[in-house]
Amino acid sequence: MNHLTGLFGLPASTLVELLDLAAGYREGLNREPETFAPLLSNRRIALVFFENSTRTRFSFELAARHLGAGTLSFTAASSSVSKGETLSDTIRNLEAMKVDAFVLRHPSSGAADFVTSITNRPVINAGDGTHEHPTQALLDILTLRSYFGKIEGLKIMILGDILHSRVARSNILGLKTLGAEIAVCAPSTLLPGRIDQLGVQVFTNLDKALAWADAAIVLRLQLERATGGYIPSLEEYSAGYGLTDEKFDRLKRLMPVLHPGPINREIEISNMVADRIQPPGYSSSMLMEQVTNGVAVRMAVLHRLLAK
């Protein structure tokens, strides 16, 4: 593996290798003080973010530092991109500064694959358009594996704006490769055409989807969807597809809930469901566990691509 631009085409053995490596780093993050071998000392990683990010950018930066690497943090607004510089020129200039790898977030689908065509440095996709977000899926899968002890045979329901979600695509690819069953749940206007060809079940009724599932991955609803004709209103979306205590009370079965963040509280997920980490109640929030696992997963990816 020379790059990580997506989970499409990666064999189960590679996914398991990354997850096992990340699980070891996750244990290290629980220790006081945190001590890791400086495997990437004297390496320099360019964090090239053309879109805003909190969790992904900071966790890549922490992951690099834990492994002894330095980082260069790039944002489009404060760079020559604001003066018209192209993506390829940005990458070539950073490469000329002798950076060792690129972590790229970009609004255009396929941007990460494009960058692999113009550099021989490792490229890690931190989210490109509606294409993929592979490290988010890996941290979600690690969170689920830690909770259940396995992935094979699990029934995972992905809820929300499937149509525009790179997180959904990467999770479907990774979870199916590892033997999970996948369902998606959303209004028909937020489902891609021919989604069933990905081998997933499709629900438009949340109660039925919850009854089927072992775990729920909730996606962020971009608020502009309410004015774009995709949903009647935020209130109606929340009533039909928001995860609340009332919906779990009808289910009467404990279920872990994941969300990639940022959360629209009281729209796609209630405050109680977002913040509950243990009973009473029938939901268990994995949100902070996901954040910690994000650092571990990104350490594993950097290790796999850069450690010699």
VEXTOR-930207 format. One record per residue (C-alpha): residue number from 1; x, y, z. Coordinates in steps of 0.5 Angstrom, whole numbers, m for minus. Last residue first. Example, Ala and Ser with C-alpha at 12.3 -4.5 7.8 and 13.67 -1.06 7.14 Angstrom:
<rec><volum>2</volum><px>27</px><py>m2</py><pz>14</pz></rec>
<rec><volum>1</volum><px>25</px><py>m9</py><pz>16</pz></rec>
***
This chain:
<rec><volum>308</volum><px>22</px><py>4</py><pz>14</pz></rec>
<rec><volum>307</volum><px>16</px><py>7</py><pz>17</pz></rec>
<rec><volum>306</volum><px>12</px><py>12</py><pz>12</pz></rec>
<rec><volum>305</volum><px>6</px><py>9</py><pz>10</pz></rec>
<rec><volum>304</volum><px>4</px><py>4</py><pz>15</pz></rec>
<rec><volum>303</volum><px>6</px><py>8</py><pz>21</pz></rec>
<rec><volum>302</volum><px>2</px><py>14</py><pz>18</pz></rec>
<rec><volum>301</volum><px>m4</px><py>9</py><pz>17</pz></rec>
<rec><volum>300</volum><px>m3</px><py>7</py><pz>24</pz></rec>
<rec><volum>299</volum><px>m2</px><py>14</py><pz>27</pz></rec>
<rec><volum>298</volum><px>m8</px><py>16</py><pz>24</pz></rec>
<rec><volum>297</volum><px>m12</px><py>10</py><pz>27</pz></rec>
<rec><volum>296</volum><px>m10</px><py>11</py><pz>34</pz></rec>
<rec><volum>295</volum><px>m12</px><py>19</py><pz>33</pz></rec>
<rec><volum>294</volum><px>m19</px><py>17</py><pz>31</pz></rec>
<rec><volum>293</volum><px>m20</px><py>12</py><pz>36</pz></rec>
<rec><volum>292</volum><px>m20</px><py>18</py><pz>41</pz></rec>
<rec><volum>291</volum><px>m25</px><py>21</py><pz>37</pz></rec>
<rec><volum>290</volum><px>m29</px><py>15</py><pz>36</pz></rec>
<rec><volum>289</volum><px>m29</px><py>14</py><pz>43</pz></rec>
<rec><volum>288</volum><px>m32</px><py>21</py><pz>44</pz></rec>
<rec><volum>287</volum><px>m38</px><py>19</py><pz>40</pz></rec>
<rec><volum>286</volum><px>m39</px><py>12</py><pz>42</pz></rec>
<rec><volum>285</volum><px>m46</px><py>14</py><pz>45</pz></rec>
<rec><volum>284</volum><px>m50</px><py>8</py><pz>48</pz></rec>
<rec><volum>283</volum><px>m57</px><py>8</py><pz>47</pz></rec>
<rec><volum>282</volum><px>m62</px><py>4</py><pz>51</pz></rec>
<rec><volum>281</volum><px>m63</px><py>8</py><pz>57</pz></rec>
<rec><volum>280</volum><px>m60</px><py>8</py><pz>64</pz></rec>
<rec><volum>279</volum><px>m55</px><py>6</py><pz>62</pz></rec>
<rec><volum>278</volum><px>m48</px><py>8</py><pz>60</pz></rec>
<rec><volum>277</volum><px>m45</px><py>13</py><pz>55</pz></rec>
<rec><volum>276</volum><px>m50</px><py>18</py><pz>54</pz></rec>
<rec><volum>275</volum><px>m48</px><py>25</py><pz>51</pz></rec>
<rec><volum>274</volum><px>m51</px><py>24</py><pz>44</pz></rec>
<rec><volum>273</volum><px>m57</px><py>20</py><pz>46</pz></rec>
<rec><volum>272</volum><px>m59</px><py>25</py><pz>51</pz></rec>
<rec><volum>271</volum><px>m58</px><py>31</py><pz>47</pz></rec>
<rec><volum>270</volum><px>m62</px><py>29</py><pz>41</pz></rec>
<rec><volum>269</volum><px>m59</px><py>26</py><pz>34</pz></rec>
<rec><volum>268</volum><px>m60</px><py>28</py><pz>27</pz></rec>
<rec><volum>267</volum><px>m64</px><py>35</py><pz>29</pz></rec>
<rec><volum>266</volum><px>m64</px><py>36</py><pz>37</pz></rec>
<rec><volum>265</volum><px>m56</px><py>37</py><pz>36</pz></rec>
<rec><volum>264</volum><px>m53</px><py>38</py><pz>29</pz></rec>
<rec><volum>263</volum><px>m47</px><py>34</py><pz>31</pz></rec>
<rec><volum>262</volum><px>m40</px><py>35</py><pz>28</pz></rec>
<rec><volum>261</volum><px>m39</px><py>30</py><pz>28</pz></rec>
<rec><volum>260</volum><px>m37</px><py>23</py><pz>25</pz></rec>
<rec><volum>259</volum><px>m43</px><py>20</py><pz>29</pz></rec>
<rec><volum>258</volum><px>m43</px><py>13</py><pz>32</pz></rec>
<rec><volum>257</volum><px>m49</px><py>10</py><pz>37</pz></rec>
<rec><volum>256</volum><px>m48</px><py>3</py><pz>40</pz></rec>
<rec><volum>255</volum><px>m55</px><py>0</py><pz>42</pz></rec>
<rec><volum>254</volum><px>m58</px><py>m3</py><pz>48</pz></rec>
<rec><volum>253</volum><px>m65</px><py>m6</py><pz>46</pz></rec>
<rec><volum>252</volum><px>m72</px><py>m3</py><pz>48</pz></rec>
<rec><volum>251</volum><px>m74</px><py>m1</py><pz>41</pz></rec>
<rec><volum>250</volum><px>m80</px><py>3</py><pz>43</pz></rec>
<rec><volum>249</volum><px>m75</px><py>6</py><pz>48</pz></rec>
<rec><volum>248</volum><px>m70</px><py>7</py><pz>43</pz></rec>
<rec><volum>247</volum><px>m75</px><py>11</py><pz>39</pz></rec>
<rec><volum>246</volum><px>m77</px><py>16</py><pz>45</pz></rec>
<rec><volum>245</volum><px>m70</px><py>17</py><pz>47</pz></rec>
<rec><volum>244</volum><px>m68</px><py>20</py><pz>40</pz></rec>
<rec><volum>243</volum><px>m65</px><py>19</py><pz>34</pz></rec>
<rec><volum>242</volum><px>m67</px><py>24</py><pz>29</pz></rec>
<rec><volum>241</volum><px>m70</px><py>21</py><pz>22</pz></rec>
<rec><volum>240</volum><px>m78</px><py>22</py><pz>22</pz></rec>
<rec><volum>239</volum><px>m79</px><py>28</py><pz>27</pz></rec>
<rec><volum>238</volum><px>m72</px><py>31</py><pz>26</pz></rec>
<rec><volum>237</volum><px>m73</px><py>31</py><pz>18</pz></rec>
<rec><volum>236</volum><px>m80</px><py>34</py><pz>20</pz></rec>
<rec><volum>235</volum><px>m77</px><py>40</py><pz>24</pz></rec>
<rec><volum>234</volum><px>m71</px><py>41</py><pz>19</pz></rec>
<rec><volum>233</volum><px>m76</px><py>42</py><pz>14</pz></rec>
<rec><volum>232</volum><px>m79</px><py>39</py><pz>7</pz></rec>
<rec><volum>231</volum><px>m73</px><py>35</py><pz>6</pz></rec>
<rec><volum>230</volum><px>m68</px><py>35</py><pz>m1</pz></rec>
<rec><volum>229</volum><px>m71</px><py>41</py><pz>m3</pz></rec>
<rec><volum>228</volum><px>m65</px><py>45</py><pz>m3</pz></rec>
<rec><volum>227</volum><px>m67</px><py>50</py><pz>3</pz></rec>
<rec><volum>226</volum><px>m67</px><py>44</py><pz>8</pz></rec>
<rec><volum>225</volum><px>m61</px><py>41</py><pz>5</pz></rec>
<rec><volum>224</volum><px>m58</px><py>47</py><pz>7</pz></rec>
<rec><volum>223</volum><px>m57</px><py>44</py><pz>14</pz></rec>
<rec><volum>222</volum><px>m52</px><py>39</py><pz>12</pz></rec>
<rec><volum>221</volum><px>m55</px><py>33</py><pz>16</pz></rec>
<rec><volum>220</volum><px>m49</px><py>30</py><pz>19</pz></rec>
<rec><volum>219</volum><px>m49</px><py>22</py><pz>19</pz></rec>
<rec><volum>218</volum><px>m51</px><py>17</py><pz>24</pz></rec>
<rec><volum>217</volum><px>m48</px><py>10</py><pz>25</pz></rec>
<rec><volum>216</volum><px>m53</px><py>6</py><pz>28</pz></rec>
<rec><volum>215</volum><px>m51</px><py>m1</py><pz>31</pz></rec>
<rec><volum>214</volum><px>m54</px><py>m8</py><pz>32</pz></rec>
<rec><volum>213</volum><px>m59</px><py>m6</py><pz>27</pz></rec>
<rec><volum>212</volum><px>m66</px><py>m9</py><pz>24</pz></rec>
<rec><volum>211</volum><px>m71</px><py>m6</py><pz>30</pz></rec>
<rec><volum>210</volum><px>m67</px><py>0</py><pz>28</pz></rec>
<rec><volum>209</volum><px>m68</px><py>0</py><pz>21</pz></rec>
<rec><volum>208</volum><px>m76</px><py>m1</py><pz>22</pz></rec>
<rec><volum>207</volum><px>m76</px><py>4</py><pz>27</pz></rec>
<rec><volum>206</volum><px>m73</px><py>9</py><pz>22</pz></rec>
<rec><volum>205</volum><px>m77</px><py>8</py><pz>16</pz></rec>
<rec><volum>204</volum><px>m74</px><py>9</py><pz>9</pz></rec>
<rec><volum>203</volum><px>m70</px><py>3</py><pz>10</pz></rec>
<rec><volum>202</volum><px>m65</px><py>0</py><pz>4</pz></rec>
<rec><volum>201</volum><px>m61</px><py>m6</py><pz>5</pz></rec>
<rec><volum>200</volum><px>m54</px><py>m6</py><pz>2</pz></rec>
<rec><volum>199</volum><px>m51</px><py>m10</py><pz>m3</pz></rec>
<rec><volum>198</volum><px>m48</px><py>m4</py><pz>m7</pz></rec>
<rec><volum>197</volum><px>m53</px><py>m5</py><pz>m12</pz></rec>
<rec><volum>196</volum><px>m58</px><py>m3</py><pz>m7</pz></rec>
<rec><volum>195</volum><px>m56</px><py>4</py><pz>m8</pz></rec>
<rec><volum>194</volum><px>m59</px><py>5</py><pz>m15</pz></rec>
<rec><volum>193</volum><px>m60</px><py>12</py><pz>m15</pz></rec>
<rec><volum>192</volum><px>m57</px><py>15</py><pz>m8</pz></rec>
<rec><volum>191</volum><px>m61</px><py>16</py><pz>m2</pz></rec>
<rec><volum>190</volum><px>m63</px><py>23</py><pz>1</pz></rec>
<rec><volum>189</volum><px>m69</px><py>24</py><pz>m3</pz></rec>
<rec><volum>188</volum><px>m72</px><py>17</py><pz>m1</pz></rec>
<rec><volum>187</volum><px>m72</px><py>20</py><pz>6</pz></rec>
<rec><volum>186</volum><px>m66</px><py>16</py><pz>10</pz></rec>
<rec><volum>185</volum><px>m64</px><py>9</py><pz>12</pz></rec>
<rec><volum>184</volum><px>m58</px><py>5</py><pz>10</pz></rec>
<rec><volum>183</volum><px>m57</px><py>m2</py><pz>11</pz></rec>
<rec><volum>182</volum><px>m50</px><py>m6</py><pz>12</pz></rec>
<rec><volum>181</volum><px>m49</px><py>m13</py><pz>13</pz></rec>
<rec><volum>180</volum><px>m42</px><py>m14</py><pz>16</pz></rec>
<rec><volum>179</volum><px>m37</px><py>m19</py><pz>13</pz></rec>
<rec><volum>178</volum><px>m30</px><py>m15</py><pz>13</pz></rec>
<rec><volum>177</volum><px>m30</px><py>m13</py><pz>6</pz></rec>
<rec><volum>176</volum><px>m38</px><py>m10</py><pz>8</pz></rec>
<rec><volum>175</volum><px>m35</px><py>m6</py><pz>13</pz></rec>
<rec><volum>174</volum><px>m30</px><py>m3</py><pz>9</pz></rec>
<rec><volum>173</volum><px>m34</px><py>m1</py><pz>3</pz></rec>
<rec><volum>172</volum><px>m40</px><py>1</py><pz>7</pz></rec>
<rec><volum>171</volum><px>m36</px><py>5</py><pz>11</pz></rec>
<rec><volum>170</volum><px>m32</px><py>9</py><pz>6</pz></rec>
<rec><volum>169</volum><px>m39</px><py>10</py><pz>2</pz></rec>
<rec><volum>168</volum><px>m42</px><py>13</py><pz>8</pz></rec>
<rec><volum>167</volum><px>m37</px><py>17</py><pz>10</pz></rec>
<rec><volum>166</volum><px>m36</px><py>20</py><pz>3</pz></rec>
<rec><volum>165</volum><px>m44</px><py>23</py><pz>4</pz></rec>
<rec><volum>164</volum><px>m48</px><py>27</py><pz>m1</pz></rec>
<rec><volum>163</volum><px>m53</px><py>22</py><pz>m2</pz></rec>
<rec><volum>162</volum><px>m53</px><py>18</py><pz>4</pz></rec>
<rec><volum>161</volum><px>m56</px><py>24</py><pz>8</pz></rec>
<rec><volum>160</volum><px>m58</px><py>20</py><pz>14</pz></rec>
<rec><volum>159</volum><px>m57</px><py>14</py><pz>18</pz></rec>
<rec><volum>158</volum><px>m52</px><py>8</py><pz>17</pz></rec>
<rec><volum>157</volum><px>m55</px><py>2</py><pz>20</pz></rec>
<rec><volum>156</volum><px>m50</px><py>m4</py><pz>22</pz></rec>
<rec><volum>155</volum><px>m52</px><py>m11</py><pz>22</pz></rec>
<rec><volum>154</volum><px>m46</px><py>m15</py><pz>25</pz></rec>
<rec><volum>153</volum><px>m44</px><py>m22</py><pz>22</pz></rec>
<rec><volum>152</volum><px>m37</px><py>m20</py><pz>21</pz></rec>
<rec><volum>151</volum><px>m34</px><py>m14</py><pz>25</pz></rec>
<rec><volum>150</volum><px>m32</px><py>m17</py><pz>32</pz></rec>
<rec><volum>149</volum><px>m31</px><py>m16</py><pz>39</pz></rec>
<rec><volum>148</volum><px>m37</px><py>m12</py><pz>40</pz></rec>
<rec><volum>147</volum><px>m35</px><py>m5</py><pz>43</pz></rec>
<rec><volum>146</volum><px>m28</px><py>m6</py><pz>40</pz></rec>
<rec><volum>145</volum><px>m30</px><py>m8</py><pz>33</pz></rec>
<rec><volum>144</volum><px>m35</px><py>m2</py><pz>33</pz></rec>
<rec><volum>143</volum><px>m30</px><py>3</py><pz>35</pz></rec>
<rec><volum>142</volum><px>m25</px><py>0</py><pz>30</pz></rec>
<rec><volum>141</volum><px>m30</px><py>0</py><pz>25</pz></rec>
<rec><volum>140</volum><px>m31</px><py>8</py><pz>26</pz></rec>
<rec><volum>139</volum><px>m24</px><py>9</py><pz>26</pz></rec>
<rec><volum>138</volum><px>m23</px><py>6</py><pz>20</pz></rec>
<rec><volum>137</volum><px>m29</px><py>9</py><pz>16</pz></rec>
<rec><volum>136</volum><px>m26</px><py>16</py><pz>19</pz></rec>
<rec><volum>135</volum><px>m19</px><py>14</py><pz>16</pz></rec>
<rec><volum>134</volum><px>m22</px><py>12</py><pz>9</pz></rec>
<rec><volum>133</volum><px>m26</px><py>19</py><pz>8</pz></rec>
<rec><volum>132</volum><px>m29</px><py>17</py><pz>1</pz></rec>
<rec><volum>131</volum><px>m32</px><py>20</py><pz>m6</pz></rec>
<rec><volum>130</volum><px>m37</px><py>26</py><pz>m4</pz></rec>
<rec><volum>129</volum><px>m32</px><py>31</py><pz>m4</pz></rec>
<rec><volum>128</volum><px>m25</px><py>29</py><pz>m2</pz></rec>
<rec><volum>127</volum><px>m24</px><py>27</py><pz>5</pz></rec>
<rec><volum>126</volum><px>m18</px><py>26</py><pz>9</pz></rec>
<rec><volum>125</volum><px>m15</px><py>22</py><pz>3</pz></rec>
<rec><volum>124</volum><px>m7</px><py>20</py><pz>5</pz></rec>
<rec><volum>123</volum><px>m2</px><py>21</py><pz>0</pz></rec>
<rec><volum>122</volum><px>5</px><py>18</py><pz>0</pz></rec>
<rec><volum>121</volum><px>10</px><py>22</py><pz>m4</pz></rec>
<rec><volum>120</volum><px>11</px><py>20</py><pz>m11</pz></rec>
<rec><volum>119</volum><px>8</px><py>26</py><pz>m14</pz></rec>
<rec><volum>118</volum><px>3</px><py>28</py><pz>m20</pz></rec>
<rec><volum>117</volum><px>m1</px><py>22</py><pz>m21</pz></rec>
<rec><volum>116</volum><px>m2</px><py>21</py><pz>m13</pz></rec>
<rec><volum>115</volum><px>m5</px><py>28</py><pz>m13</pz></rec>
<rec><volum>114</volum><px>m11</px><py>26</py><pz>m18</pz></rec>
<rec><volum>113</volum><px>m13</px><py>20</py><pz>m13</pz></rec>
<rec><volum>112</volum><px>m13</px><py>25</py><pz>m7</pz></rec>
<rec><volum>111</volum><px>m18</px><py>30</py><pz>m12</pz></rec>
<rec><volum>110</volum><px>m22</px><py>24</py><pz>m14</pz></rec>
<rec><volum>109</volum><px>m29</px><py>28</py><pz>m11</pz></rec>
<rec><volum>108</volum><px>m27</px><py>35</py><pz>m11</pz></rec>
<rec><volum>107</volum><px>m28</px><py>39</py><pz>m4</pz></rec>
<rec><volum>106</volum><px>m21</px><py>37</py><pz>m2</pz></rec>
<rec><volum>105</volum><px>m18</px><py>34</py><pz>4</pz></rec>
<rec><volum>104</volum><px>m11</px><py>32</py><pz>3</pz></rec>
<rec><volum>103</volum><px>m6</px><py>29</py><pz>8</pz></rec>
<rec><volum>102</volum><px>1</px><py>29</py><pz>4</pz></rec>
<rec><volum>101</volum><px>7</px><py>25</py><pz>5</pz></rec>
<rec><volum>100</volum><px>15</px><py>26</py><pz>6</pz></rec>
<rec><volum>99</volum><px>16</px><py>34</py><pz>5</pz></rec>
<rec><volum>98</volum><px>22</px><py>36</py><pz>1</pz></rec>
<rec><volum>97</volum><px>20</px><py>43</py><pz>0</pz></rec>
<rec><volum>96</volum><px>20</px><py>42</py><pz>m7</pz></rec>
<rec><volum>95</volum><px>14</px><py>37</py><pz>m5</pz></rec>
<rec><volum>94</volum><px>11</px><py>43</py><pz>m2</pz></rec>
<rec><volum>93</volum><px>11</px><py>47</py><pz>m9</pz></rec>
<rec><volum>92</volum><px>9</px><py>41</py><pz>m13</pz></rec>
<rec><volum>91</volum><px>3</px><py>40</py><pz>m9</pz></rec>
<rec><volum>90</volum><px>1</px><py>47</py><pz>m9</pz></rec>
<rec><volum>89</volum><px>2</px><py>47</py><pz>m16</pz></rec>
<rec><volum>88</volum><px>m2</px><py>41</py><pz>m17</pz></rec>
<rec><volum>87</volum><px>m8</px><py>44</py><pz>m13</pz></rec>
<rec><volum>86</volum><px>m8</px><py>51</py><pz>m17</pz></rec>
<rec><volum>85</volum><px>m6</px><py>58</py><pz>m15</pz></rec>
<rec><volum>84</volum><px>m11</px><py>63</py><pz>m16</pz></rec>
<rec><volum>83</volum><px>m9</px><py>68</py><pz>m11</pz></rec>
<rec><volum>82</volum><px>m13</px><py>65</py><pz>m5</pz></rec>
<rec><volum>81</volum><px>m10</px><py>58</py><pz>m7</pz></rec>
<rec><volum>80</volum><px>m3</px><py>62</py><pz>m5</pz></rec>
<rec><volum>79</volum><px>m5</px><py>61</py><pz>2</pz></rec>
<rec><volum>78</volum><px>m9</px><py>63</py><pz>8</pz></rec>
<rec><volum>77</volum><px>m16</px><py>61</py><pz>6</pz></rec>
<rec><volum>76</volum><px>m13</px><py>55</py><pz>3</pz></rec>
<rec><volum>75</volum><px>m11</px><py>52</py><pz>9</pz></rec>
<rec><volum>74</volum><px>m4</px><py>49</py><pz>10</pz></rec>
<rec><volum>73</volum><px>m1</px><py>46</py><pz>17</pz></rec>
<rec><volum>72</volum><px>6</px><py>43</py><pz>16</pz></rec>
<rec><volum>71</volum><px>7</px><py>37</py><pz>21</pz></rec>
<rec><volum>70</volum><px>13</px><py>34</py><pz>24</pz></rec>
<rec><volum>69</volum><px>14</px><py>27</py><pz>26</pz></rec>
<rec><volum>68</volum><px>16</px><py>24</py><pz>32</pz></rec>
<rec><volum>67</volum><px>11</px><py>18</py><pz>32</pz></rec>
<rec><volum>66</volum><px>6</px><py>22</py><pz>37</pz></rec>
<rec><volum>65</volum><px>7</px><py>28</py><pz>33</pz></rec>
<rec><volum>64</volum><px>4</px><py>25</py><pz>27</pz></rec>
<rec><volum>63</volum><px>m2</px><py>22</py><pz>31</pz></rec>
<rec><volum>62</volum><px>m3</px><py>29</py><pz>34</pz></rec>
<rec><volum>61</volum><px>m3</px><py>33</py><pz>27</pz></rec>
<rec><volum>60</volum><px>m7</px><py>27</py><pz>24</pz></rec>
<rec><volum>59</volum><px>m12</px><py>28</py><pz>30</pz></rec>
<rec><volum>58</volum><px>m12</px><py>36</py><pz>29</pz></rec>
<rec><volum>57</volum><px>m14</px><py>35</py><pz>22</pz></rec>
<rec><volum>56</volum><px>m19</px><py>30</py><pz>23</pz></rec>
<rec><volum>55</volum><px>m23</px><py>33</py><pz>29</pz></rec>
<rec><volum>54</volum><px>m23</px><py>40</py><pz>27</pz></rec>
<rec><volum>53</volum><px>m24</px><py>41</py><pz>20</pz></rec>
<rec><volum>52</volum><px>m25</px><py>46</py><pz>15</pz></rec>
<rec><volum>51</volum><px>m24</px><py>45</py><pz>7</pz></rec>
<rec><volum>50</volum><px>m18</px><py>46</py><pz>3</pz></rec>
<rec><volum>49</volum><px>m14</px><py>42</py><pz>8</pz></rec>
<rec><volum>48</volum><px>m7</px><py>40</py><pz>6</pz></rec>
<rec><volum>47</volum><px>m3</px><py>37</py><pz>12</pz></rec>
<rec><volum>46</volum><px>4</px><py>37</py><pz>10</pz></rec>
<rec><volum>45</volum><px>8</px><py>31</py><pz>13</pz></rec>
<rec><volum>44</volum><px>15</px><py>32</py><pz>15</pz></rec>
<rec><volum>43</volum><px>19</px><py>26</py><pz>17</pz></rec>
<rec><volum>42</volum><px>26</px><py>27</py><pz>22</pz></rec>
<rec><volum>41</volum><px>23</px><py>22</py><pz>27</pz></rec>
<rec><volum>40</volum><px>18</px><py>18</py><pz>24</pz></rec>
<rec><volum>39</volum><px>19</px><py>12</py><pz>28</pz></rec>
<rec><volum>38</volum><px>19</px><py>16</py><pz>35</pz></rec>
<rec><volum>37</volum><px>17</px><py>10</py><pz>39</pz></rec>
<rec><volum>36</volum><px>11</px><py>12</py><pz>43</pz></rec>
<rec><volum>35</volum><px>10</px><py>14</py><pz>50</pz></rec>
<rec><volum>34</volum><px>4</px><py>17</py><pz>53</pz></rec>
<rec><volum>33</volum><px>5</px><py>18</py><pz>61</pz></rec>
<rec><volum>32</volum><px>0</px><py>15</py><pz>63</pz></rec>
<rec><volum>31</volum><px>m3</px><py>10</py><pz>59</pz></rec>
<rec><volum>30</volum><px>m9</px><py>10</py><pz>55</pz></rec>
<rec><volum>29</volum><px>m6</px><py>13</py><pz>49</pz></rec>
<rec><volum>28</volum><px>m2</px><py>7</py><pz>48</pz></rec>
<rec><volum>27</volum><px>m8</px><py>2</py><pz>48</pz></rec>
<rec><volum>26</volum><px>m11</px><py>6</py><pz>42</pz></rec>
<rec><volum>25</volum><px>m4</px><py>5</py><pz>39</pz></rec>
<rec><volum>24</volum><px>m4</px><py>m3</py><pz>40</pz></rec>
<rec><volum>23</volum><px>m12</px><py>m2</py><pz>37</pz></rec>
<rec><volum>22</volum><px>m9</px><py>2</py><pz>31</pz></rec>
<rec><volum>21</volum><px>m4</px><py>m3</py><pz>29</pz></rec>
<rec><volum>20</volum><px>m10</px><py>m9</py><pz>29</pz></rec>
<rec><volum>19</volum><px>m14</px><py>m4</py><pz>25</pz></rec>
<rec><volum>18</volum><px>m9</px><py>m3</py><pz>20</pz></rec>
<rec><volum>17</volum><px>m7</px><py>m10</py><pz>19</pz></rec>
<rec><volum>16</volum><px>m15</px><py>m12</py><pz>19</pz></rec>
<rec><volum>15</volum><px>m16</px><py>m7</py><pz>13</pz></rec>
<rec><volum>14</volum><px>m10</px><py>m10</py><pz>10</pz></rec>
<rec><volum>13</volum><px>m12</px><py>m17</py><pz>10</pz></rec>
<rec><volum>12</volum><px>m19</px><py>m15</py><pz>8</pz></rec>
<rec><volum>11</volum><px>m17</px><py>m13</py><pz>2</pz></rec>
<rec><volum>10</volum><px>m17</px><py>m6</py><pz>m1</pz></rec>
<rec><volum>9</volum><px>m21</px><py>m5</py><pz>m7</pz></rec>
<rec><volum>8</volum><px>m25</px><py>1</py><pz>m5</pz></rec>
<rec><volum>7</volum><px>m22</px><py>3</py><pz>2</pz></rec>
<rec><volum>6</volum><px>m20</px><py>10</py><pz>m1</pz></rec>
<rec><volum>5</volum><px>m14</px><py>15</py><pz>m2</pz></rec>
<rec><volum>4</volum><px>m9</px><py>11</py><pz>2</pz></rec>
<rec><volum>3</volum><px>m3</px><py>11</py><pz>m1</pz></rec>
<rec><volum>2</volum><px>3</px><py>6</py><pz>m2</pz></rec>
<rec><volum>1</volum><px>0</px><py>0</py><pz>0</pz></rec>
***
